[in-house]
């Protein structure tokens, strides 16, 4: 059974940095695409970043490009999201997700991910 556990959220001032972690267990971590999504109050869950081993693919939402970096440590079965130059509009609950199947393309839609963590709150004050 796949389990994803996020950590690292918190309160930070605008311009600051945070690193989120997502510890994965239950199956071979490196074979599957993994992603970060976020959901702000009253808004739909939105894509933040994704990565997969095939062709070492990564993708970012335009709103975070150049500020956020997604990475993973296969030895630790952990996905990371390094967030810098944070803005108040980055405030949301951040979720990590894992795709259900091995694919040759990088999924970018929430509906393409079956496994989700419980989320971690990130609050950026102005």
C-alpha positions in Angstrom: 0.0 0.0 0.0 1.4 3.4 -1.0 1.8 5.9 1.7 2.9 9.5 1.3 3.7 11.7 4.3 4.5 15.4 3.8 6.3 17.6 6.2 8.1 20.9 6.3 5.3 23.4 6.0 5.0 26.4 8.3 4.7 30.2 8.5 7.3 32.3 6.7 7.6 35.9 5.7 7.4 37.0 2.1 10.7 36.5 0.4 11.6 33.6 2.6 12.2 29.9 1.9 10.9 26.6 2.9 11.7 23.0 1.9 8.8 20.5 1.9 9.5 16.8 2.1 7.3 13.8 1.1 8.3 10.4 2.4 7.0 7.6 0.2 6.6 3.9 1.1 4.9 0.9 -0.3 6.5 0.4 -3.7 9.6 1.2 -5.7 9.7 5.0 -5.4 11.8 5.8 -8.4 9.7 4.2 -11.1 6.7 6.5 -10.8 6.0 10.1 -11.6 5.6 12.3 -8.5 4.3 15.8 -8.1 3.4 18.6 -5.8 0.0 20.2 -5.9 -1.5 23.0 -3.7 -4.9 24.1 -2.7 -5.7 27.5 -1.3 -9.0 28.2 0.6 -11.9 28.5 -1.8 -9.8 27.4 -4.8 -9.3 24.3 -6.8 -6.2 22.1 -6.3 -3.6 23.3 -8.7 -0.4 21.8 -10.2 2.9 23.1 -8.8 5.6 20.8 -10.1 6.2 17.2 -11.2 9.2 14.9 -11.9 9.8 11.5 -13.3 12.8 9.3 -13.9 12.1 8.7 -17.6 14.2 11.2 -19.5 14.7 12.9 -16.2 11.6 15.0 -16.8 10.5 17.9 -14.7 7.8 20.5 -15.1 6.7 23.6 -13.2 3.7 25.8 -13.1 4.4 29.2 -14.6 3.6 30.8 -11.2 6.5 29.0 -9.5 9.0 28.6 -12.3 12.4 30.0 -11.2 11.4 30.0 -7.5 10.6 26.4 -6.7 12.7 23.3 -7.4 11.4 19.7 -7.3 13.8 16.9 -6.5 13.9 13.4 -5.1 16.3 11.2 -3.3 15.8 7.6 -4.4 17.9 6.2 -1.5 15.6 7.9 1.0 12.4 7.5 -1.0 11.7 11.1 -0.5 10.4 13.9 -2.7 11.3 17.5 -2.0 10.1 20.9 -3.0 12.5 23.7 -2.3 10.6 27.0 -2.3 12.3 30.3 -2.4 11.2 34.0 -2.9 7.9 33.0 -1.4 4.9 35.2 -1.9 1.6 35.6 0.0 -0.1 34.0 -3.0 1.8 30.8 -2.4 -0.2 30.3 0.8 -1.9 26.9 0.5 -2.0 23.4 1.6 0.6 21.5 -0.3 0.1 17.9 -1.3 2.5 15.4 -2.8 1.1 12.8 -5.2 2.3 9.7 -7.0 1.1 8.3 -10.3 -0.5 4.9 -10.3 1.3 3.5 -13.3 4.7 3.8 -14.9 4.3 6.1 -17.9 6.4 7.6 -20.7 4.9 11.0 -20.2 4.9 13.3 -17.2 1.4 13.6 -15.8 0.4 17.2 -14.9 -3.2 16.8 -13.9 -4.5 16.0 -10.4 -6.8 13.3 -11.9 -3.7 11.4 -13.2 -2.5 10.8 -9.7 -4.0 8.1 -7.5 -1.9 8.4 -4.3 -1.9 11.5 -2.2 -0.5 12.6 1.1 -2.4 14.4 3.8 -1.0 17.8 3.0 1.1 20.3 4.8 0.1 24.0 5.3 2.3 26.7 4.0 1.5 30.3 5.0 3.4 33.3 3.6 2.9 36.5 5.5 3.3 39.9 3.7 
